[in-house]
Amino acid sequence: MQWFAQAPANIALIKYMGKKNSSNNTPMNDSLSYTLNKLTSNVALEACPGKRDVWESLDTPGLPPFELSQQAQTRFLAHLAFLKEHFNYKGAFIVRSNNNFPMGSGIASSASSFAALTRCAVRALSELTEEGLPDNDTQAKLSQRGSGSSCRSFYTPWALWTDTGVRAVTTIPYTDLYHQVILVSHEEKSVPSSQAHELVATSPAFEGRQKRAHDNMKSLLIAFEHKNWREAYEICWREFMDMHNMFQTSSPSFDYMNEATNELLIQLQKDWEQYGDGPIVTMDAGPNIHLIYQQSQREIADRFKRDFLIGNYDVL
Ligand code: DP6
């Protein structure tokens, strides 16, 4: 028997960074994300004899096999084991997965891949155990155990993840945005985000982070509701810089910003000053820069791409 599911990535504007409890990924602060419906992970499950689950690439004709490090495979299979335990199911599966975005693009895939695995596994397990299919909220909660940010991928276009759970936000008047990622580096991150969550607690800036994230969230939701795009850009900039400042002041410190990122960030600020308009800019725990435009800003997006990106960076 076989099952298949797909789930999108998401980009946080108010970041989940730091955990209250790492065994179930309880976040230190609330986070807000926009769902990237074009960047997806696929998971197929096949029931097989025996007790041991195995991971394989989900092959797409014409494309090279998808690769996943041994460590990532172990983490993926551990989440499947947790889901099987939840359903009290003892059988084994072949898990096949891939992403529709290029491997080694430096784009975090844990949100989409864990959401797709959860979606696929709950379908398979509820059928095999003849239990009812858990609702979307329950699936998101189960997915959080695998990777925190994956719970936000169950809601679109906006997801708000708080202490009490995750839900769609319907009060943000921007429902169809245009997202680009500047691939500043194709390399695998030296410090994975799971480790970043632990290290930030050693930064002097960690104290006060909950309040800053809370204030940024409040102001951002108001800016969005008032359709104040510039204010939203400024809050989001402050927010990702706040997270990167914690990285830079942790012990040991770590940094995803490099010369290219810094140059591009300066250019983006200059453009905003010059034209009085531009994208929301954000960065996750990596060197790539995410740009979020309104559909009416396509010309601005094309101009920035033509003037600064083409020939220098891949853009997704
Ligand atoms: C910087 O969800 O990858 O992207 O719960 O340990 O799997 P784990 O962490 P993860 O953290 C994502 C951190 C971030 C910000 C965000 O997406 O909110």
Boltz pocket constraint, residues with backbone or C-beta under 6 A from the ligand:
constraints:
  - pocket:
      binder: B
      contacts: [[A, 10], [A, 11], [A, 12], [A, 14], [A, 15], [A, 16], [A, 17], [A, 25], [A, 31], [A, 108], [A, 110], [A, 111], [A, 144], [A, 146], [A, 147], [A, 148], [A, 149], [A, 150], [A, 193], [A, 194], [A, 195], [A, 197], [A, 283], [A, 284], [A, 285]]
      max_distance: 6.0
